[in-house]
Structures are given as structure tokens and as C-alpha cells.
């Protein structure tokens, strides 16, 4: 999955953002498990971008005043 742009995220509705957030959190959890097992080699930098994407989505939801 490509990195999320704020402009693209702003076009999404609240339900879409909530779905994207759960998807990103699941991907991040998988990456963290791989790190713990020591099997993550090529995609080690992806954790940083996934964390930032989660923060972007949460920021947008908070700006809109929606509770999760």
C-alpha cells in the first residue's frame, strides 16, 4: 500500500476513514509481530510510515469531532 496523502484522506468520508484506520492498525500489528520474531528484513522502514499514516487518520477524525 502506498503512503497516504492528506489531500486524499480529506476526500474520504468518516466511515471510510474508520475502515482505513482499522486496516492500517492491522498492518502495523503484523509488522510489529514480524519485528518481534526477527523475520522483518526488507520492509523495516514501513513501520515508520504506517505509524504516521495512523496518526494522520486519527488527526482527521479528531478534527471532524468524530469519536471512535
C-alpha positions in Angstrom: 0.0 0.0 0.0 1.3 3.5 -0.9 1.7 6.2 1.6 -1.4 8.2 2.3 -1.6 11.8 1.3 -3.5 14.2 3.5 -5.3 15.6 0.4 -6.6 12.1 -0.4 -7.6 11.4 3.2 -9.6 14.6 3.4 -11.8 13.5 0.4 -12.8 10.3 2.3 -15.9 10.1 4.5 -15.9 9.3 8.1 -16.8 5.7 7.6 -14.0 5.3 5.0 -11.5 6.8 7.4 -12.6 4.5 10.2 -12.1 1.5 7.8 -8.7 2.8 6.7 -7.7 3.2 10.3 -8.6 -0.4 11.2 -6.7 -1.6 8.1 -3.6 0.4 9.0 -3.6 -0.7 12.6 -3.9 -4.4 11.5 -0.9 -3.9 9.1 1.1 -2.2 11.8 0.3 -5.0 14.2 1.6 -7.6 11.7 4.8 -5.7 11.2 5.4 -5.4 14.9 4.9 -9.2 15.2 7.5 -9.7 12.5 9.9 -7.4 14.2 9.5 -9.3 17.5 10.1 -12.6 15.7 13.1 -11.2 13.9 11.8 -12.0 10.4 11.3 -8.5 9.1 14.1 -7.6 6.8 13.2 -5.7 3.6 10.2 -3.7 4.9 11.8 -2.5 8.2 11.2 1.2 7.3 7.5 0.6 6.6 6.7 0.7 10.3 7.5 4.4 10.4 5.2 5.2 7.5 2.4 3.1 8.9 2.6 4.8 12.3 2.5 8.2 10.6 -0.5 7.2 8.4 -2.4 6.1 11.5 -1.6 9.4 13.1 -2.9 11.3 10.0 -6.2 9.4 10.0 -6.6 9.9 13.8 -5.9 13.6 13.4 -8.5 14.0 10.7 -11.1 12.1 12.7 -10.4 14.3 15.7 -10.6 17.5 13.6 -14.0 16.4 12.4 -15.1 15.7 16.0 -15.9 12.0 15.5 -15.4 9.6 18.3 -14.1 6.1 17.5 
